[in-house]
Every structure is written in C-alpha cells, then in structure tokens.
Amino acid sequence: MFNKKKNAPPQKVVVQGGPLSCQHCQKDRFHAMRGQLNTKLASLIDLDVFNPEADCYVCASCGFVHWFLKGN
C-alpha cells in the first residue's frame, strides 16, 4: 500500500503553497509516502496497477495519515 524510503528523517511539508500541520496533533514533521487508492472492480480483475495513487504524509508525532490526490 505504501512506498516509503527507509530511514528517511521526518520533514516539513508544503502543500499548495502553505505549510502542512497535522489535523490531529498540529505538529509539522512528516514522512512522505505514496499510497494506492484501490477499487473493488480493479482488484477483482487483478488490475490494481491502474488504480490512482496519492501523495501521503504521515505525521511523525501521532501517525495520522494525510492523503492528497494531486501533487504539491
């Protein structure tokens, strides 16, 4: 589900020109990942590779995952 660079330190993130802060704990350090948005039909016929992907930022403090469909 996620592609994560090993041992990458958490970083500040800018989304559409503004700093990202965690919706849960308001901290500002995140691990960047890519997540796949699976659909039932594509999974049923084994075509998950065609499902859309999203930029994901996981809060380094509490683990809350922030999903963004379009790039920064």
Secondary structure, DSSP 4 states (H G I P E B T S, - for coil): -EE--TTPPPB--EETTEE---TTT----EEEEEEE---HHHHHTT-GGGS-EEEEEEETTT--EEEESS--
